[in-house]
Amino acid sequence: MTDTPIRLLLADDHPVVRAGLRAVLETEEGITIAAESATAEEAVTRAAQGDIDVVLMDLQFGQGMNGAQATAAITARPQAPRVLIVTTYDTDADTLPAIEAGATGYLLKDAPPEELAAAVRTAAAGRTTLAATVADRLMNRLRTPGTALTRRETEVLALVADGLSNQAIGDRLHLTEGTVKSHLARIYAKLDVDSRTAAVATGTQLGLIRR
């Protein structure tokens, strides 16, 4: 056991949230707040300086890069710090990109302080902590892979929910309109629906997309 404290970077665009995380964590023995960043881009730059052990990363930053993109950029570097997602979102549309991007853990902002501190220590040790709802959803995906939407299908469904046409979805995701239609056909089959409206309603109900 080393006496060196775990050095944290708090990445969230809300000053009140960063202040709350700081208040909870800086009283914890063996944990120090080394830096804060209000944008995902700032977090990527700051994490690269080599003196951060764990980044507490939000997923939504308003403009620019999102938390999953920042996580991918951070974890792609050698000797990268661990990234612990701390967010209010627990749908597949949020969790899957973040976990695929290399996040070590995923917690919700309503987690009790002791759980947050334990997750930081777990992340620093290279182990995973998942919020219960996220863990349940991942387990369900493993148990029923035939009905789980892929990350691309989740992206398509989220854009359908935003009201985009097939052509607009294709433009956004750099896909042909035919490919978008193929994704939609698989989404309909997996969700057992026959319309865009029903797919959005079912996807929202199942927590696959956020409305």
Phi, psi and omega in degrees: 000122181269153177273354180292126181291155173283122184264123186253147167245123179263114182245103181202140183277358179256114180304325181294320178294315179298320179296322179294316178297318179298315182299321181288316193269332185284350174274352182280134179294135176082009178232133177228143177272109184274330184195164174228152173218144184261352176229159179294323179298316177300319181298318180298314181296315183291321182295337183281354185283348170093003182244018180246136178263319182222133174256125171268111192245125170282167180262328185247127182236024180072256182269156172079208184297143176263178186294324179294318178296319178295320178300316179298318181293321181291312187285348180286342182277150174294148182052038182288150172293161174284151177242123177249114179285130175230107191213175176263355189256133180228022177280163176304325182298336179262313188289317186297311178300323182292317181290320177295332181285348176114012178298137179281329181211168184213110180240156174263152187293345178270010178296140178297154184306319182293328178290321179296314180297318179296322180294323177298314180295321178296316179297318180299330179275359178085014179255166189258137169237129178235137171304147186303318181295323179291315179299318179299317183293320178295321178296319179296324177297321180290324181287325184233064185298332182292337181256353181281136176284142173288169178300318180295318178297323177296318178298316180298314181297321179297323179285327172300317179297331178281358176090012182281145175284168178302319181294318180294322177297316178300317179297318183293320185260004180060047177238158172285159179298326178296321178294320177299316179298321178296317177300316181297320180299318178291323177298314179302316182294316182293323183269356180058051179230171181225018178207162178298318182298315181292323179297317179295316182297315180292318179298321178291316181299323182276356180077020180280328178227161181254135178251000000 
